[in-house]
Amino acid sequence: MKGFLKHLFGGGNNETIHAYGITDTGRRRENNEDYLLIRPERRIFIVADGMGGHNAGEVASAEAVRSVDEFFAPEVVARMDSDPSSIGPLMIDAFHHANLRVNEVANQSPEYKGMGCALIMAFMTGDTLHTCHVGDVRCYLVGPSGIRQLTNDHTEIARMVREGTMTPEEARTSKLRSYLTQAVGQTAAMEPELHTYRLDRGDRVLLCSDGLWDMLSDRRIQEIVSETTGIDKVCTNLIAEANDAGGRDNVTVVVFEK
């Protein structure tokens, strides 16, 4: 296990949010190119999944997360709290800043050429969840009504599933499933995807890299998230089962609840 973060902190409207996150190298990789960050005082949660040769994926993830973290200074978060209409545009701006940062670093060294990462950020205002992402990092909502994937994967395979030309079962075994159509670090125009969702009491939010959902079915993820007491235990159980299922990739999870 590369490391973990745990936080208990105040959210909007004086509510309390419990958050926990773990990133793990997995069973088959030599290094961990995932990166997570939880900012308690700003109600910000981030997961990145790097790609690129050598250690470039790890560098891309770290630079992207650092850029987003720096963008959302306390005064920017205060603006988002006072003006909810600014949240989406600011999140998209932050992703474009991260894209520029990763490209700048990539241009400084030949070994970083082509590096990038999938990236997701979540932000809470009161009972409202806001997400912004590119790539195949996911946000799941798990509650009394079951599990719901709030984000769309930015992959060619996911597009084919949405259009009905490939089944979800076929997509799970396709050799093309890991090819991204959007990522931080790409030189083409990037279009981050936004989602807003109002949470109910008892809902749990899961951010994760594909090292989790590629190894476990949505049904099994739901069972672990909904039936496990304590979100710290939820995270450790998710990591353990992903590794027991093969651990083909780095796996990162962040879980939070109100």
N, C-alpha and C positions, 0 to 999 in steps of 0.2 A: 504494500500500500504506500503510495507516494505521500499522501497527507490528507488532512481533513480540516474542516472548519465547522464550528458550532456557534450559534448565536441565539440569544433570546432578546427581543428588543421591542420597543414601542412602535406601533404603526400609526396610520392616520386615525383621527377621531379618538385618540387615546386608547385604541385597541392594542392588544398584544399579539405579536406574530412570533411563532416559533419556527426557526429555520435551522437546517443541518445539511451539510454537504460532504461528499467523499469523492475523491478521484483515485483510481487504481490502474496500475499498468496492465493488468490482465495476465493471461497465462502464456501468450505467444509473442508478445512484443518485448523488446529490450528496453525501450524508453517510453515515457508517457508524454504524449503530445496534446493531451487534454489540459484544460485549465479552468478553474472555477474561482469565483469571487462572490462573497456575501458582504454587503455594506450595511450594517445594522442601522446606523443613524440616518441612512438615506433610502431605506427600503428597496434596495437594488440587489438583484440576483443575476449572475452571469455564468454561462457555460460556453466554452469554446472547444472545438475539436480540430486540431491542426492537420495539415497535409503538406507533404514535400519531402525531399530526400534528406539524408543525414539527420541533423537536429532542426531542420528548417521548420517543420510543423510545430514543434515546441516553441520556437521563436515567434512564429506567426501568431499562435494562440496567446502567448504572453503579451506581445505588443498590442494586439487587438483589444484584449481585456484592459490593459493599462490605459489605452487611449480612451476607451469608453468611460472608465473610472474617472479619469482626469476631466473629461468633458462635463460630467455631472457633478460639478462643484456644488457646495451647499446652496449658493444663491440661485443656481439653475434649478435645483430641486424645489426650492421655495417658490420659484416662478411656476413650476409644474403644479404644485399644490394649490396655488392661488388662481391659476388659469388652466383648467383641464384641457382646453382646446389646444394648448401648446405642447402637450405630451407627445403626441404622435410625430409632429414635425421635428421636435427636438431629438427624439429617439432616432429618426431617420438621419438627421444631421450627424449624430454621434457615430452612426455606422459608416457614413461616408468619411468622417474624419479617421476612423479606424482603418478604412480601406486605403486612404492616402498614407497613413503611417506605415502600414505593412508593405506597401509598394515602395516607399522611400527606403525602408530597411533592406528590402530585397535587392534594390538597385545598388546597395553599398558593397555587396559581396556576391561573387558568382555562385557560391554554394547555396545561397538563399533564393536563387532564381526560380520563379514558379511557385514559391511557397504561398500558403493561404490557410484559411480556416473557416469552418462553419461556426456561426456565432448566434447566441440567443441571449437576450436581456429581458428580465421581467421587472416591473415596477408596480408597487402597490399604492393606491390612494384610497383610504377608507376600506370599503369592501370591493373595490374595483381593481381588477388585474389588467395590466397593460403589458403586452409582449411585442418584441420586435426581433426578427431573425432573418438569417440567410443560411442556406445549406440544409443539412439533414439532422441538426440538433432539434429536439422536440420539446414541446410543452404538453403535458397531460393534466387533465383535471379529473380527480377521483373523488366521488361522493356517493351519497345514498342511491343515486340513479345509475351508478356504474362508472365506467371510464370513458373519457372523451379526449381525443387528440385534437388540441386547439390549433396546431400549426400544420402547415403543408410542407412536405419535404421538397426541397428544390433539387430534384434529380429527374433524369429522363424517365427512369422507371416509374417514379411516382406520377409523372404526367400521364404515362400510358395507363396506369391503374385508374386515374381520375377520368380518363376518356373511355375506359372500358375495353381497351385493346389488350390488357393483361390483367390477370386476377391477382389479388393480394398474395395468394399462395405461390403463384409463379414468380412474383416479385421477390419473395423471400429467398429464392434459390438462384435468381438471375446473377450472372457474373457482372452485370452492368449496374447493380444496385448502389454501388458506392461512388459512381461518377456524378459529381455535382454540376448543376446548371447555374448555380450562384454561390459565391463565396467571398469573404473578405480577402482582398489581395488580388482579385481579378482585375484585368485592365479594361474589360468591357463595362458598359453601364450596369450598375448594380441597383436592384429594386428591392430593398428590404420589405418584408411583409409584416403588417401590423395586425394585432388582434386586441380587442377589449372584451372583458367578461366580468360580470358581477358575481362574486362568490357568496355562497350560502354558508351558514354555520356548519362546521363539520367537513367542509370541502378541504381536500389536500391538493396542492399544486406540485407537480414533478417536472423539473427540467432535467434533460439527460442527453448524453451523446449516443451515437448509434451502437456503441459497445454494449449498451443495455438492451435496446429494443430489437436489435438484430439477433440477440441470443434468447430473449424471452418473449412469449406471446403477450399481447395486450391483456388477455384474460389473466395470465399469471401475474403480470405487473399489478393489475387491479387487486388481485387477492392479497398480494404482499402489502401494498400500500394501504388498503382498507382494513385488513384484519390484524395488522401488527400494531401493538401498543407502543407509542413513543416514536417520534420521527427519526431519532438517532438509530433506533433498531430497524426502522424501515430501510434506511440507507444501507446499513451493514448487511441486511438480508438481501437487498437487491444486488449489491456487489457480489456477495457470496454465490447467489444462484446464477448470475451471469458467468462467473468464473467456473462454477460446477458444470454449466452447460457447454463449456469449451473455452470461454474467455479469449475469443479470437482477436479482440481489439482492446484498446484502453477503454475504460468505462467510468463515466462520471455521472453522479446524481446529486441534485439539490432538491430537497423537499421542504415546503413550508405550509403552514396552516394558521388560521386565526382562532 
